[in-house]
Amino acid sequence: MALKTSSRSEIAPFYVMEVMRSAAERENAGQDVLHLEVGQPSTPAPAGARACAISAIENDILGYTSALGLDSLRERISAHYQDWYGAHVPPSRIAVTAGASGAFTLAFLACFEPGDRVAVPTPGYPCYRNVLRALDVEVVDLPVGPETRFQPSPSNLEAVGPLDGLVVASPSNPTGTMLLESELLELVSWCRREDIRLISDEIYHGITYGHPAPTVASHWDEAVVVNSFSKYFSMTGWRVGWLVLPETLVSPVERLAQNAFIAAASVSQHAALGAFDCTDELEVNLERYANNRKILLEGLPLSGISQLAPADGAFYIWAQVDHLCDDSQELAQVWLNDLGIAVTPGIDFDPTQGHRFIRFSFAGSSQEAQDTVDKLTHWASTQA
């Protein structure tokens, strides 16, 4: 008789990892690939971060830190909130984590009981719903579309019944859409009135086009903020992020972190300290993202792909492709096989309507973005 596995492990895979594997197999066979599937910067950690990591490796023991992180890093993150948003967030309310993934896992454990109902906008980052389900929390899919710029509003929240929590992401993965300050304040007011725990994923802050993203930390001390050094700071593989917590959640998160992770990697924490001093280098990355965004927003309609979500921030284009296919997974495979273009099918982000959408990541080079537009435009002409 086979030994059992837990029902909580029976969660959906992260399909983009399958695309990445297929793209790697193509490259290993000597064929070119344009990588628009990967949701990460194509640049290394900034020079100051690397220098701090090298110094720490050469001069420090690099043992465990406090479960809440280096005091110096928590203080620097606190200063970051003052510098960027004019918000007072004391270091005592900040927890350094093993990436944003570690952050939202700790937040979910600290905030919700099994059976609680938590709303997650759809389309949205799949690991929210997958981790919540693994924790036996009821995920309430909250369909959002063009009418609300792919963001939740109090009216569509009221339609799903009683809730214990709400997860929002602004800018969002996969749509790139962003909550305006007035819209964020409406959600905060609604959550306060209804006693709903609000968790705000802000990992793409700093990567915006037009105006900066507002933080919920400016408006409600009872909200939970998730952020990371992965995106704007170009440090995905270093696995270091942070939480801004209500005072009442600091001790629960600390105890959970002690038992689940002990602490975030100490060398990564030292590197993160150095990243804050690299604004000039990081803003060059942002200029490239903005150029890539322009290339795709102007070029994709030339290939017949014209229904695009507003890409206010992050480095994604969410494109409707149901006029080209019945299944975006099949279309993504055709593009990879025939054109060498790797993209992410929408099923990752929307289990119901995702077969109608493709996500393009424009975190790579501008040449990749232009080559993608050229190849898709030529491909479209052959399909007529």
Secondary structure, DSSP 8 states (H G I E B T S, - for coil): ------GGG-----HHHHHHHHHHHHHHTT---EE-S--S-SS-S-HHHHHHHHHHHHH-------TT--HHHHHHHHHHHHHHH-----GGGEEEESHHHHHHHHHHHHH--TT-EEEEEES--HHHHHHHHHTT-EEEEEE--GGGTTS--HHHHHTT---SEEEEESS-TTT-----HHHHHHHHHHHHHHT-EEEEE-TTTT-BSSS----GGGT-TTSEEEEESSSTT--GGG--EEEE--HHHHHHHHHHHHHHTSSS-HHHHHHHHHHTT-HHHHHHHHHHHHHHHHHHHHHGGGGT---B----BTTEEEEE-TTT-S-HHHHHHHIIIII-EE-EEGGGT-TTTGGGEEEEE--S-HHHHHHHHHHHHHHHHHH-
